[in-house]
Amino acid sequence: MTFFGSYVFSDVRLLPFNYDDGDAFKPAPLETLPVGAVFSAAGLAFSLSLLFFMDQNITSAMVNGPSNKLKKGAAYHWDLLFVALLNGFLSIFGLPWVHGALPHSPLHVRALADVEPRVDQGHVYQIVVKVRETRLTGLISHILIGLSILLLPYPMAYIPTAVLDGLFLHIAVTALNENQLFERTMLLFTEQAAYPPNHYIRNVPQRKVHLFTVIQLLQLGLLCAFGFAPLPYLKMIFPVVFMLLIPVRHKLVPMIIPHKYLDSLDGHLY
């Protein structure tokens, strides 16, 4: 479809796939940085490291969630250690950092799972029966990603960036199906008689459910305001704002919503 679209819409000028054909493993000239630049970079690196720490742990928690019914034990510390070692090596050459990103890491686990439908009060759910826990799929997929270097400059240059944006958008949209925040947001526009029989619907009053949803949507809007801000300095403090939401959840939100209701709303995440 990519090559078909590139041929049919060849008259439409699109941004091509940019790449650098230089030596990727050439050490960055770090010794040329002045002292002020070193401390500035250290501050920015600390902020970015906070984001990677939270993203890596959130991704690991979602992958190892009880709903996936994984049998092999989790390795949160090992995962974070290897991410730190890889990013330390990549930093020497000025290459992009890597981490267990959302949403394709949980989607990878779901692709390896056997699911079956369950019906409860007229609502159909997909329940994970078992997951084929193997490292082969991750190894093979990353080998294929590495082999994509052989596609440079052509035919990779024929793929417009809009195709990649559409792919990432598709991955994000498909991940909303079992997202509890998305489900609770839909409840704001759903009649009460049509509510699904979720555990938090049964245990938490409707007003508290909607109040918790509105609080989370306000926090999401705050994060989007900093994450998509046109000013680069606002984007730099995005991880700090992210971290500040943790005491908001544990100290301020319990003053509004009792702990017994919070345990039903997001207790499965801890």
NORCORHU-V164747 format. One record per helix or strand of 3 or more residues. SS is the DSSP state (alpha for helix, beta for strand). FROM is the first residue (numbers start at 1). TO is the last residue. Records with the same first field share a line. If there is no record, write none. Layout:
SS = FROM-TO / FROM-TO
//
This chain:
alpha = 2-8 / 30-32 / 35-63 / 66-68 / 76-92 / 104-111 / 136-151 / 156-158 / 161-174 / 180-187 / 192-194 / 199-203 / 206-227 / 232-236 / 238-256 / 259-269
beta = 113-120 / 123-131
//
